Amino acid sequence: MNAGPRGVHEPEGPASAQGGYYALDLQIVAALQDRGFAQIRSSRMPLALSRAAIACAWLTLPSFALAATYTVGPSGRQYTQLSALVDAVDLEPGDIVLVDGGATYGGNIVVRSGDRGAAGNPVTFRWNRSVGSTRPVLSGGTHTIKFQQSNHVVFEGFDVRGGSLSCLFSEAHDVTVRDTVIRDCPSHGILGADNNSGSFTLEYSEVYNSGSGTSRHPIYMQSDQVAYPGSVFLMRYNYVHDGNGGNLLKNRHERALIYYNWFENSAYQELELIGPDCETQQSGWTPALRREDVDMVGNVIVHSAGWRNAIRAGGDLNGRSQGRLRMVNNTIIFNRAGIANAVLVQLGLESLEMHNNVVYQTGTGAAPNILRVHEASEVEAPYCAPTSREPWTNGRKVAGSNNWVQTSATLVPTEWTGTLRGGDPGFTNLGQFQLRPTANSPLVSAGNPQPPSPAAFPFPSPLLLPQFDPPLRAKMAIGTQVTRVPGARIEIGALESSSGSVPRRRNGSMPLKPPPVEASAREPLSKSELSFRAQRGISENQGHGLTGFTVGRAPLAVLDMTVGQRFPRAAQSSDAAGAGVRTPGAGGSTDMQGKVSIQPPILSLWRRWLRWIDGLREEADGEEAR
């Protein structure tokens, strides 16, 4: 509910210190860079004239007006609570909300449909890492934070805890949760709604001490197949552990891509991969509308709970997936005695495909079941359609190659080829959960480099082989994933041998570390002076950003900026109109100061508007001189 142009705010101090002049304060956000903005403009003109010009310009702007940056913090910020900001402002595509660290903010934060971004241009909520050495904490409430049909949102860098029903509730499409800690949630940790939910990405995050009983889970995801058909749940580079109830991951999503995660110590199954809740779907849904497929690649699964199953797939009494499950290069460890099922199939899975996985149970007399199938006679009737009790939707469909299992393992699929058996997988130190194979491990160079997709039930668009290691029993920072470099032939399991993987940072679809950009003119100046302060943080391998400044009439290129570089420059303008540059005082300054201008190459209308503003300004200066 902005009263003026987006991204344009009055200074914190008086609008006029001398001569009735008004200094614009433009906060330029990272999204502008993606739109082609090369430079930043900060201009000065008489107060009344500037307001009139802004009003006229606002009417002539293209539909994707300037994005804005909003600040939240305990003091010195626009808002003291995140909930107050989202209640007061309708956020728009490209907007960024920076929340100071080192502080705790109340829960019951509802980001509504009026706060949505656009595809490729989200609204971003982000930890302001320049303030506070610890993450901003969002605490309490019914749902600590809820995305209520606020599509295209990024949520990054927070510590979320204590919501009585959930800590983070997604009822939206295209939501990304990155570099976030979800913990100490007495009910669900992350919850995806049955209706109005679509694609969801969870990456570089940690979830722990959450869940309750049998039906509340640390992560519980579903998608609305009527509202958002074809949605994807992407879960990568996460550490999920120590559940207080439920399954670490309960998934009812249409398509789940579970890559490079470490799961450990659930209350029940580590993962449950089933179908939509048949009792809660909206009009137009039928069990045959979509199939729920899961691709699991490069994960570590450590199961210590008394519950027998590491993974349960197919259906529960509320929903059959009728989908395909593919498992490649996963490490499954049972750190417990007694009956252990690596995969349990029941109530409606179409197919199971497994390649290059290692399954091992510790302890004397260990004999894990690799694939346990609950036949129709072993289960109750589902509550709603489809009501079949059969474990497979159309007969057993199983395939696999080059998996390693213990010599004592039972229920090893006869459909597999190239199965290896042994007494010891040769981990570096199993007691300390160092699960990388040693150089002499039987897992080394024993994997299938081209795992075949069964012709009768191929998995659609799978990730052929893992490209990275999962986090090693700790939260992974953004961009610190280790590239998996196979030797002559890929190893079996989630990790290459100690000589196989090397640290290598690689850009994915998102920046490694989103760069903060800020430009402002805040100081009260005389009417013959203009000042700005530009600060730009650049991440490695980032090819975009500010490309130049104009100081007076002399261009200054900054294409060769490096990480952490600042500008030890200052200049005095020779602009005849008197738009001089404020020179640093004694002792110098490492911040560049000068005149800057926005010049988006694709927006000729915007450039014409700027020239019109300059013309009005020159007229005003001429009138004043006369």
Buried (B, 14 or more C-beta within 10 A) or exposed (E): EBEEBBBBBEBEEEBBBEEEBBBBBBBBBBBBBEBEBBBBBBBBBBBEBBBEBBEEBBEEBEEBBBBBBBBBBBEEBBBBBBBBBBEEBEBBBBBBBBBBBBBEBBBBBBBBBBBBBBEEBBBBBBBBBEBBEEBBBBBBBBBBBBBBBBBBBBBBBBBBBBBBBBBBBBBBBBBBBBBBBBBBBBBBBBBBBBBBBBBBBBBBBBBBBBBBEEEBBBBBBBBBBBBBEEBBBBBBBBBBBBBBBBBBBBBBBBBBBBBBBBBBBBBBBBBBBBBBBBEBBEEEBEBEEBBBBBBBBBBBBBBBBEBBBBBBBBBBBBBBBBBBBBBBBBBBBBBBEEBBBBBBBBBBBBBBBBBBBBBBBBEEEBEBBBBBBBEEEEBEEBEBEBEBBBBBBEEBBBBBBBBBBBEEBEBBBEBBBEBBEBEEBBBBEBEEBBBBBBEEBBBBBBBBEEBEBBEEBBBEEBBEBBBBBBBBBEBBEBBEBBBBEBEEEBBBBBBBBEEBBEEEBEEEEBBBBBBBBBBBBBBBBBBBBBBBBBBBBBBEEBEEBBBBBBBBEEEBEBEEBEEEEEBEBBBEBEBEEBBBBBEBEEEEBEBBBBBBBBBBEEBEEBBEBBEBBBEBBEEBBEEEEE
